Amino acid sequence: MKAQKPLQWLFWLVLVAFLSWDWQISPQIDLRNEPPAIALGSGKASVGGHCAIAK
């Protein structure tokens, strides 16, 4: 049981380090250029799905 404690600490340390690294190197989010979360009723044409096939 004692061997698990260092592994737990190592896991959390690696996770926090990875998230910090990812936060630093990722470009800032441009909220004005993001697609809408839900495009229902927005007037945008649906593309790519089976419902977009012309009948």
Legacy VTK file of the C-alpha trace (Angstrom):
# vtk DataFile Version 3.0
C-alpha trace
ASCII
DATASET POLYDATA
POINTS 55 float
0.000 0.000 0.000
2.881 2.390 0.718
4.264 1.955 -2.804
1.093 3.494 -4.250
1.525 6.883 -2.545
4.629 7.907 -4.545
2.965 6.711 -7.744
-0.112 8.790 -6.976
2.036 11.865 -6.354
3.975 11.188 -9.542
0.749 10.875 -11.533
-0.626 14.192 -10.261
2.709 15.941 -10.712
2.977 14.739 -14.319
-0.650 15.682 -14.997
-0.231 19.210 -13.607
3.052 19.625 -15.506
1.432 18.513 -18.756
-1.570 20.817 -18.315
0.729 23.751 -17.491
2.879 23.044 -20.542
-0.191 22.738 -22.782
-1.638 25.986 -21.406
1.621 27.823 -22.159
2.150 26.617 -25.748
-1.477 26.707 -26.948
-2.591 29.745 -28.909
-5.129 31.985 -27.271
-8.749 31.201 -28.140
-10.387 33.709 -30.452
-13.986 33.705 -29.248
-15.159 35.756 -32.232
-13.843 33.154 -34.696
-15.213 30.063 -32.951
-18.103 28.153 -34.521
-21.375 28.284 -32.604
-21.862 25.562 -30.010
-25.357 24.865 -31.314
-26.116 25.950 -34.869
-29.798 25.019 -34.641
-31.833 27.675 -36.397
-28.804 29.832 -37.194
-29.395 29.724 -40.931
-26.166 27.852 -41.593
-26.465 24.932 -44.003
-25.779 21.507 -42.596
-22.873 19.720 -44.250
-21.227 16.344 -44.077
-23.964 14.199 -42.565
-26.490 11.851 -44.094
-29.149 14.530 -43.610
-27.206 16.862 -45.937
-27.558 14.607 -48.965
-29.789 16.103 -51.652
-32.893 14.044 -52.372
LINES 1 56
55 0 1 2 3 4 5 6 7 8 9 10 11 12 13 14 15 16 17 18 19 20 21 22 23 24 25 26 27 28 29 30 31 32 33 34 35 36 37 38 39 40 41 42 43 44 45 46 47 48 49 50 51 52 53 54
